Amino acid sequence: WPCLTWDQNPVVITGTGSYGSGSNQLNEPRDVCIDSFWNIYVTDAFNHRIQKYTNGSSFGTTLTSGGGSGLSQVNYPTGSYLDSNGNLYVADYFNCRIMKYANISFTSLSIPIVGQVVAGGICGSGLNQIKDPMDVSVDKLGHIYVSEYGNNRVTRWPPGSTSGILVAGLGNGANGSNSSALYWPSGIFVDRNFTTYIADTYNNRVQKWFFGAVTDITVANINFPADVFVDSYEIMYASSGGNIYRFYPNSTSGAIVASVTGGLSFGFKFDVNNNLYVTEYFKGVLKKFILV
């Protein structure tokens, strides 16, 4: 397996080290995506906006039009996902929905951007509802996966569907710690085989659910995991506190590959060159660890 390493002196992409609403500031940044044109998109949660950064500038453009429930608005955006077609998906936490922004590289040239509700929109525990979405992932067939913090479950929404299908968790909103339950799930990732990896935050573990399974496998024991990613070699990366850990296949013991000083990161992503971008929640900063 490849053993990638990153410069441990990260570059600050944006943020001043304290919360704020200026164009070079963030307030509780939750996640990040990078498109094929090297544009960077940050879910700036407590500012209720999506920020775009271009050409190496630390000053971002606000793409949305403030907190609210309109199609050009987000209300505490959390997780995000950029698919292979350049569509950006955002978990809109307080609106209990997933927003899709088609072809974001070009859509974002005209602001405010107008999105489409592709999952949820009504808060609740029914399968046609979502409660407290923390993250979103999309498989190669366009099915949308949602981690629901408030319902202790992960649901899958087929394209065009108005109702989700239970993927993981008990399904009745209850939490638990056995192999069929989740407790405050956060970050999720779906691989090419439709296997779902879940940061099962309050159970201090990362769970692996094969497609169609009713129970899961613990693939990592890690304190308060917030996000997870699996590469093409099935090497898994997970965030815990301010650290990003790497787990090789068939190993439940990870090693730290990057750390931020702010003490907590909810979201991280890799670009096509395997540079690592990490949100720093308490400092209101986005950092980039360059591959060496």
C-alpha positions as CSV (number, residue, x, y, z in Angstrom):
1,W,0.0,0.0,0.0
2,P,1.2,3.6,-0.6
3,C,2.4,5.4,2.5
4,L,1.7,9.1,1.7
5,T,3.1,11.8,3.9
6,W,2.2,15.5,4.3
7,D,4.1,18.6,5.3
8,Q,3.1,19.1,8.9
9,N,3.3,22.9,8.5
10,P,-0.1,23.5,6.8
11,V,-1.0,26.5,4.6
12,V,-3.9,28.6,5.8
13,I,-6.4,28.8,3.0
14,T,-8.8,31.1,4.8
15,G,-9.7,32.2,8.2
16,T,-8.1,34.6,10.8
17,G,-8.0,32.3,13.8
18,S,-11.2,33.8,15.3
19,Y,-14.8,33.6,14.4
20,G,-16.2,36.2,12.1
21,S,-18.5,36.9,9.1
22,G,-16.0,38.8,6.8
23,S,-15.1,37.4,3.5
24,N,-11.8,36.1,4.9
25,Q,-13.4,34.7,8.0
26,L,-15.4,31.6,9.0
27,N,-17.7,30.8,11.9
28,E,-17.8,27.0,12.7
29,P,-16.6,25.7,9.3
30,R,-17.9,22.1,8.9
31,D,-16.7,20.7,5.6
32,V,-14.9,21.4,2.4
33,C,-14.9,20.3,-1.3
34,I,-12.5,21.0,-4.2
35,D,-13.6,21.0,-7.8
36,S,-11.7,20.2,-10.9
37,F,-10.9,23.9,-11.5
38,W,-9.3,24.1,-8.0
39,N,-12.2,26.1,-6.6
40,I,-12.7,25.5,-2.9
41,Y,-16.2,25.3,-1.3
42,V,-16.6,25.6,2.5
43,T,-19.8,25.0,4.5
44,D,-19.6,28.0,6.9
45,A,-22.2,26.7,9.3
46,F,-22.8,29.5,11.8
47,N,-22.7,32.1,9.1
48,H,-25.4,30.1,7.3
49,R,-23.6,30.3,4.0
50,I,-21.5,28.4,1.4
51,Q,-18.2,30.1,0.6
52,K,-16.2,29.8,-2.6
53,Y,-12.4,30.5,-2.8
54,T,-10.6,30.9,-6.1
55,N,-7.1,31.6,-7.4
56,G,-5.4,31.1,-4.1
57,S,-7.3,34.0,-2.5
58,S,-8.2,33.8,1.2
59,F,-11.2,36.1,0.5
60,G,-14.2,34.1,-0.4
61,T,-17.4,34.7,-2.3
62,T,-20.7,34.0,-0.6
63,L,-22.8,31.8,-2.9
64,T,-26.0,31.6,-0.9
65,S,-28.3,34.4,0.3
66,G,-28.3,33.9,4.1
67,G,-30.0,31.7,6.6
68,G,-33.5,30.6,5.7
69,S,-35.5,27.9,3.9
70,G,-35.5,29.3,0.4
71,L,-33.8,27.5,-2.5
72,S,-30.9,30.0,-2.5
73,Q,-30.5,29.7,1.3
74,V,-29.0,27.3,3.8
75,N,-29.6,27.2,7.6
76,Y,-26.5,25.8,9.3
77,P,-24.9,23.8,6.4
78,T,-22.8,20.9,7.6
79,G,-21.4,18.1,5.4
80,S,-20.8,18.4,1.7
81,Y,-20.0,16.2,-1.2
82,L,-18.9,16.9,-4.8
83,D,-19.7,14.1,-7.3
84,S,-17.8,13.1,-10.5
85,N,-20.1,15.3,-12.6
86,G,-19.3,18.4,-10.6
87,N,-22.6,18.6,-8.6
88,L,-22.3,19.9,-5.1
89,Y,-24.5,18.3,-2.4
90,V,-24.9,20.0,1.0
91,A,-26.5,18.8,4.2
92,D,-28.7,21.7,5.3
93,Y,-29.0,20.9,9.0
94,F,-31.8,23.0,10.4
95,N,-33.9,22.7,7.2
96,C,-33.7,18.9,7.5
97,R,-32.8,18.5,3.8
98,I,-30.0,17.8,1.3
99,M,-29.4,20.5,-1.3
100,K,-28.0,19.8,-4.8
101,Y,-26.2,22.5,-6.8
102,A,-25.8,21.2,-10.3
103,N,-22.4,21.8,-12.0
104,I,-21.2,24.0,-9.2
105,S,-18.1,25.3,-11.0
106,F,-20.3,27.2,-13.5
107,T,-23.5,27.6,-11.4
108,S,-21.4,29.5,-8.8
109,L,-20.5,32.2,-11.4
110,S,-24.0,33.6,-10.9
111,I,-25.0,34.3,-7.3
112,P,-27.0,33.6,-5.3
113,I,-26.9,30.0,-6.4
114,V,-30.3,28.2,-6.5
115,G,-30.3,24.6,-5.4
116,Q,-32.7,21.7,-5.6
117,V,-34.0,19.7,-2.6
118,V,-33.0,16.1,-3.3
119,A,-33.7,14.6,0.0
120,G,-35.9,15.5,3.0
121,G,-37.3,19.0,3.5
122,I,-39.5,18.0,6.4
123,C,-38.1,17.4,9.9
124,G,-39.1,14.1,11.5
125,S,-38.4,10.4,11.8
126,G,-40.4,9.1,8.9
127,L,-38.5,7.7,5.9
128,N,-39.8,10.6,3.9
129,Q,-38.3,12.9,6.5
130,I,-34.8,13.8,7.8
131,K,-33.7,15.0,11.2
132,D,-30.4,16.8,11.8
133,P,-28.4,15.8,8.7
134,M,-24.7,15.8,9.4
135,D,-23.2,14.6,6.2
136,V,-24.0,13.4,2.7
137,S,-22.4,11.1,0.2
138,V,-23.4,9.9,-3.3
139,D,-22.7,6.6,-5.0
140,K,-21.9,6.0,-8.6
141,L,-25.6,5.5,-9.5
142,G,-26.6,8.8,-8.0
143,H,-28.1,7.5,-4.8
144,I,-27.8,10.0,-2.0
145,Y,-26.8,8.8,1.5
146,V,-27.6,10.9,4.5
147,S,-26.3,10.6,8.1
148,E,-29.1,11.7,10.4
149,Y,-27.6,12.8,13.7
150,G,-31.1,13.2,15.3
151,N,-32.5,9.9,14.0
152,N,-29.4,7.8,14.7
153,R,-29.5,6.4,11.2
154,V,-28.2,6.5,7.6
155,T,-30.7,6.6,4.8
156,R,-30.3,6.2,1.0
157,W,-32.4,8.3,-1.4
158,P,-32.7,7.0,-5.0
159,P,-32.6,9.7,-7.7
160,G,-35.9,11.5,-7.9
161,S,-37.3,9.7,-4.8
162,T,-39.4,11.5,-2.1
163,S,-38.6,8.8,0.5
164,G,-35.4,7.2,1.8
165,I,-34.4,3.6,2.4
166,L,-32.9,2.6,5.8
167,V,-29.2,1.7,5.3
168,A,-27.9,1.7,8.9
169,G,-29.3,2.1,12.4
170,L,-32.4,0.9,14.1
171,G,-34.7,3.0,12.1
172,N,-36.9,4.2,14.9
173,G,-34.8,7.1,16.0
174,A,-33.3,5.2,19.0
175,N,-29.6,5.0,19.6
176,G,-27.6,2.0,20.6
177,S,-24.2,0.4,20.7
178,N,-24.7,-3.1,19.2
179,S,-23.9,-4.1,15.6
180,S,-27.3,-2.9,14.2
181,A,-27.3,0.5,16.0
182,L,-25.7,3.9,15.7
183,Y,-25.4,6.7,18.2
184,W,-25.1,10.2,16.7
185,P,-23.6,9.3,13.3
186,S,-21.6,12.1,11.6
187,G,-19.4,11.7,8.6
188,I,-20.1,9.0,6.0
189,F,-18.5,7.7,2.8
190,V,-19.8,5.3,0.2
191,D,-17.2,3.3,-1.9
192,R,-17.5,1.9,-5.4
193,N,-19.0,-1.3,-4.1
194,F,-21.8,0.6,-2.3
195,T,-20.3,-0.2,1.1
196,T,-21.0,2.6,3.6
197,Y,-18.5,3.8,6.2
198,I,-19.9,5.7,9.1
199,A,-18.3,7.8,11.8
200,D,-20.4,6.5,14.7
201,T,-19.5,9.4,16.8
202,Y,-20.9,8.8,20.3
203,N,-20.0,5.1,20.1
204,N,-16.4,6.1,19.5
205,R,-16.0,3.8,16.4
206,V,-16.1,3.7,12.6
207,Q,-18.6,1.2,11.2
208,K,-18.6,-0.6,7.9
209,W,-22.0,-1.6,6.4
210,F,-22.0,-3.8,3.3
211,F,-24.8,-3.1,0.9
212,G,-28.1,-4.7,2.1
213,A,-26.6,-5.7,5.5
214,V,-28.6,-5.3,8.7
215,T,-25.6,-5.4,11.0
216,D,-22.2,-3.7,10.7
217,I,-18.5,-4.3,11.4
218,T,-16.4,-2.1,13.5
219,V,-13.3,-1.1,11.5
220,A,-11.8,1.4,13.9
221,N,-12.1,2.3,17.5
222,I,-11.4,6.0,17.7
223,N,-12.5,8.7,20.1
224,F,-15.4,10.8,18.8
225,P,-14.9,10.3,15.1
226,A,-16.4,13.1,13.0
227,D,-15.6,12.3,9.3
228,V,-14.3,9.3,7.3
229,F,-12.9,8.7,3.8
230,V,-11.7,5.5,2.0
231,D,-9.4,5.7,-1.0
232,S,-9.1,3.3,-3.9
233,Y,-6.6,1.1,-2.0
234,E,-9.2,0.7,0.8
235,I,-7.1,2.8,3.1
236,M,-9.3,4.6,5.5
237,Y,-8.9,8.1,6.9
238,A,-10.9,9.4,9.9
239,S,-10.9,12.6,11.9
240,S,-10.9,12.5,15.7
241,G,-10.6,15.8,17.6
242,G,-8.0,17.8,15.7
243,N,-6.2,14.7,14.2
244,I,-6.6,12.9,11.0
245,Y,-5.8,9.1,11.3
246,R,-4.9,6.6,8.7
247,F,-6.0,2.9,8.9
248,Y,-4.7,0.3,6.6
249,P,-7.0,-2.5,5.4
250,N,-7.8,-5.1,8.1
251,S,-6.3,-3.0,10.8
252,T,-8.3,-1.2,13.6
253,S,-5.3,0.7,14.8
254,G,-4.6,4.0,13.1
255,A,-1.7,6.5,13.0
256,I,-2.0,10.3,12.9
257,V,-1.0,11.8,9.6
258,A,-2.1,15.4,10.2
259,S,-3.1,17.6,13.1
260,V,-4.7,21.0,13.5
261,T,-4.2,23.1,16.6
262,G,-7.8,24.1,17.0
263,G,-8.7,20.8,18.7
264,L,-11.7,19.8,16.5
265,S,-12.2,19.1,12.8
266,F,-15.6,18.0,11.5
267,G,-14.6,17.7,7.8
268,F,-11.7,17.0,5.6
269,K,-11.1,16.2,1.9
270,F,-8.3,15.3,-0.5
271,D,-7.8,17.0,-3.9
272,V,-6.7,15.1,-7.0
273,N,-3.1,15.5,-6.1
274,N,-3.8,14.1,-2.6
275,N,-3.2,17.3,-0.8
276,L,-5.3,17.3,2.4
277,Y,-7.7,20.0,3.4
278,V,-8.9,20.2,7.0
279,T,-11.5,22.4,8.6
280,E,-10.6,23.8,12.0
281,Y,-13.9,24.3,13.8
282,F,-13.0,26.2,16.9
283,K,-10.5,28.5,15.1
284,G,-12.6,29.2,12.1
285,V,-9.9,28.2,9.7
286,L,-9.4,26.0,6.6
287,K,-5.9,24.5,6.3
288,K,-4.1,22.6,3.5
289,F,-1.5,19.9,4.2
290,I,0.7,19.6,1.1
291,L,1.7,16.1,0.0
292,V,5.5,15.6,0.1
